[in-house]
């Protein structure tokens, strides 16, 4: 099994056709300048949901794809809002653009232009907080309109393939280094690596259409997977099939033997091509002398049981012997009452006694 290695992610745009929503932070109305000149301002650091990346930015797991192929990466709330993730953001450095190297003690005087005030908080689908800028160049840049942010962090990605479409899910944020001030923050994506590529913006209608198509495909896949699971669960093994056949043959044979015990009056019943329920219904009709086609299966079963009780003293050998007699032999023998007639006679005798 391939070991999943954390990948560096920087939330600056790099993928064509990314939709920009209200994540753009135009925060002039909320900025506060201290007497010392420092700027304090609210900031959105990251968000949950799907984001778009290029395969070449996603590390070794996606090296088999064309470098510029767009891959959708999902950030679940439980990953972004994990306590460990939030703690790693505590007082992280603010930079202008993504530095080639992580901010550290050896370069922070050169790279760090401010810091996150304390730890961020979950705010709906976003991770938000306040930044303190203590560098005049950074403050001037924000005042000029370059006020987007891009989160520099490492994450473990799990590759997912559905109907040939490759996507990924962040399973863990392993480290957080800095928050960069950029020309265009990745409102809908988190960027891996800093290529400095520009992106074109499309309207939200197109994005919503693509999202709806994706959701429809996911529902279709789930439905097919459920049907497949049901089919696998219902498939009987060869042993089970043989056992079921034996049970049905045994039940059928016993039913035909029972019918044979009822005597000549029922000999016209032909079980070929008929279900066991249909055979019982014919027996019940002959036994009562009435049409029972509209009666329930329970009612028919009760009549069938009554017929069998009345024929209880007739053995199978008697029934078979009788069926083997020739017509002349049968005519020579004294005619015996039918099972139904015998049953009526016994009932009459009980009332008489």
Secondary structure, 3 states (H helix, E strand, C coil): CCCCCCEEEECECCCCCECCCCCCCCCHHHCEECCCCCEEEEEEEEECEEEEEEHHHCCHHHCCCCCCCEEEEEECHHHHCCHHHHHHCCCCEEEECCCCCCCCCCCHHHHCCEEECCCCEEECCEEEEEEEECCHHHHHHHHCCCCEEEEEEEEEEEEEEECCEEEEEEEEEEEEEEEEEECCECCCCCECCCCCCCCCECCHHHHHHHHHHHHHHHHHHHHHHHHHHHHHHHCCCHHHHHHHHHHHHHHHHHHHHHHHHCCHHHCCCCCCCCCHHHHHHHHHHHHHCCCCCCCCHHHHHHHHHHHHHHCCCCCHHHHHHHHHCCHHHHHHCCCCCCHHHHHHHHHHHHHHC
